[in-house]
Structures are given as structure tokens and as C-alpha cells.
């Protein structure tokens, strides 16, 4: 976040979600995370599912799965919280 962007003000408020994220809440956090990455100048492509069904998204030329997308913006601790709170 070299542009001085603040993830607390730019990204969604996770405190508004319960202990378990619904699919809709998870997807909201995912979309907001991609938007925030774009706003700080990252080159973010269109997410897609690979042959195993894992969602990948190109970011700055690297294909990243959901946990890496969250970690890139939120950092490790919050990314783990998001992933552990989601129950598909």
C-alpha cells in the first residue's frame, strides 16, 4: 500500500459480519478487496476458476487464489479470519 491507502477506511467493515460469513458476505468482501487493490494501482484482472475449481485472479501478472488476494490487502491475520469465517 505504497500510496498511503488505509485498508480500514477503504475496505468493508468486517465487524458488521457475524462469526460466520455467508456466501454473499464473503463475495462482498472479495469484490471490495479487489476494488481496493485496483484503487491503489494494482493491475487486477478478472477472476476465473481453474480446472480444479479454485478461483484465481490475476494481480500484477500473478495468478492468486482467494487467500492470497485477502492477504495482499488485509495482511495475514485478517486474511486468516476471513477464510476461517467462511462456510460455503
VOGUPA-374035 format. One line per 2 residues: number of its first residue (from 1); their letters; for each residue x, y, z of N, C-alpha, C. Coordinates in steps of 0.1 Angstrom, whole numbers, always signed. Each point is the difference from the previous one (the first is absolute). Layout:
N
NUM	A	X:Y:Z:X:Y:Z:X:Y:Z | ... .
***
This chain:
88
1	XX	+8:-12:+0:-8:+12:+0:+9:+12:+0 | +8:+1:-10:+9:+11:-1:-6:+14:-2 .
3	XX	-13:+0:-4:-6:+13:-2:-5:+7:+12 | +2:-7:+12:-5:+6:+12:-15:-4:+3 .
5	XX	-5:-9:-8:-14:-4:+2:-2:-8:+13 | -11:+2:+6:-3:-6:+13:-10:-11:-1 .
7	XX	+3:-13:+2:-10:-10:-2:-12:+1:+9 | +2:+6:+11:-11:+2:+10:-11:+9:-6 .
9	XX	+4:+10:-7:-10:+9:-6:-4:-3:-14 | +8:-7:-7:-3:-4:-14:-8:-13:-2 .
11	XX	+2:-9:+9:-6:-13:-1:-12:-2:+8 | -8:-10:-2:-12:-2:+8:+2:-2:+15 .
13	XX	-10:+3:+8:+1:-1:+14:-3:-15:+4 | +10:-7:+3:-2:-14:+4:-7:-2:+13 .
15	XX	+0:+11:+8:-8:-1:+13:-15:-1:-3 | -4:+4:-11:-14:-1:-4:-5:-14:-3 .
17	XX	+9:-9:-1:-3:-14:-3:+0:-8:+13 | -8:-11:-1:+0:-9:+12:+12:-9:+1 .
19	XX	+0:-10:+8:+11:-9:+2:+2:-8:-12 | -10:-3:-8:+0:-8:-12:-4:+9:-12 .
21	XX	+8:+0:-10:-3:+8:-12:-9:-9:-9 | -11:+6:-5:-8:-7:-10:+7:+2:-13 .
23	XX	-4:-8:-10:+6:+2:-14:-1:+14:-5 | -12:+6:+2:-1:+14:-4:+9:+9:+7 .
25	XX	+2:-1:+13:+9:+9:+7:+15:-3:-4 | +3:-12:-2:+14:-4:-4:+2:+7:-14 .
27	XX	-9:-2:-9:+1:+6:-14:+1:+15:+1 | -7:+6:+9:+1:+15:+2:+14:+4:+4 .
29	XX	+5:-7:+10:+14:+3:+4:+10:-2:-11 | -2:-11:-8:+9:-3:-11:+0:+11:-10 .
31	XX	-12:+4:-4:-2:+11:-10:+6:+13:+5 | -3:+3:+13:+6:+13:+5:+15:-1:+1 .
33	XX	+6:-11:+3:+14:-2:+1:+6:+3:-14 | -6:-6:-10:+5:+2:-14:-1:+15:-4 .
35	XX	-11:+6:+4:-2:+15:-3:+11:+8:+7 | +3:-3:+13:+10:+7:+7:+14:-2:-6 .
37	XX	+3:-12:-4:+13:-2:-7:+1:+8:-13 | -11:+1:-7:+0:+8:-12:+2:+15:+3 .
39	XX	-6:+4:+11:+1:+14:+3:+14:+4:+5 | +8:-9:+4:+14:+4:+3:+10:-3:-11 .
41	XX	-6:-3:-12:+9:-2:-11:+4:-14:-4 | -5:-10:+7:+3:-13:-4:-8:-3:-13 .
43	XX	+6:-9:-9:-7:-4:-12:-7:-13:+3 | -13:+1:+1:-9:-11:+4:-8:-4:-12 .
45	XX	+1:-13:-4:-8:-5:-11:-13:-6:+5 | -6:-8:-9:-13:-6:+3:+2:-14:+7 .
47	XX	-6:-2:+11:+1:-14:+7:-6:-11:-9 | +6:-12:+1:-5:-11:-7:+3:-13:+8 .
49	XX	-7:-11:-3:+2:-12:+7:+9:-9:-9 | +11:-6:+6:+8:-9:-7:-6:-13:-1 .
51	XX	+7:-10:-6:-6:-13:-3:-4:-7:+13 | +6:+3:+12:-3:-6:+12:-12:+7:+7 .
53	XX	-4:+11:-5:-11:+8:+6:+5:+11:+9 | +13:+2:+2:+6:+10:+8:-1:+13:-7 .
55	XX	-6:+10:+6:+0:+14:-6:+13:+6:+1 | +4:+6:-11:+13:+7:-2:-3:+13:-6 .
57	XX	+8:+10:+4:-1:+13:-6:+14:+6:-3 | +2:+5:-12:+13:+5:-3:+1:+14:+7 .
59	XX	+11:+1:+7:+4:+13:+7:+14:+3:-4 | +3:+10:-6:+14:+4:-4:+7:-11:-7 .
61	XX	-7:-8:-9:+6:-10:-7:+1:-14:+7 | -5:-1:+12:+1:-13:+7:-15:-4:+3 .
63	XX	-2:-14:-2:-13:-5:+3:-1:-4:+15 | -9:+7:+6:-1:-2:+15:-14:-6:+4 .
65	XX	+0:-10:+9:-12:-5:+5:-6:+10:+11 | -12:-3:+4:-6:+9:+10:+8:+4:+12 .
67	XX	+6:-10:+7:+8:+3:+12:+11:+10:-3 | +7:-1:-11:+11:+9:-4:-6:+14:-3 .
69	XX	-11:+0:-6:-7:+13:-3:-2:+8:+13 | -7:-7:+9:-3:+6:+13:+13:+4:+8 .
71	XX	+10:-9:-1:+13:+3:+7:+6:+13:-6 | +0:+1:-13:+6:+11:-6:-5:+14:+5 .
73	XX	-13:+0:+2:-6:+13:+4:-1:+1:+16 | -5:-11:+6:-3:+0:+14:+11:-4:+9 .
75	XX	+10:-7:-5:+11:-6:+8:-5:-14:+5 | +10:-7:+6:-2:-14:+3:-11:-3:+10 .
77	XX	+0:+8:+11:-10:-3:+11:-14:+2:-5 | -3:+11:-6:-14:+2:-4:-4:-9:-12 .
79	XX	+10:-3:-9:-3:-10:-10:-4:-14:+5 | +8:-4:+11:-4:-13:+6:-14:+1:+6 .
81	XX	-3:+11:+6:-13:+2:+7:-11:-1:-11 | +2:+6:-11:-10:+0:-11:-2:-14:-5 .
83	XX	+11:-7:-2:+0:-14:-6:-7:-10:+10 | +4:+2:+13:-5:-9:+10:-15:+3:+4 .
85	XX	-5:+12:-4:-14:+4:+3:-9:-4:-11 | +5:-4:-11:-9:-3:-12:-4:-15:+1 .
87	XX	-13:-2:-1:-5:-14:-1:-9:-1:-13 | +7:-6:-10:-8:+0:-13:-12:-9:+1 .
***
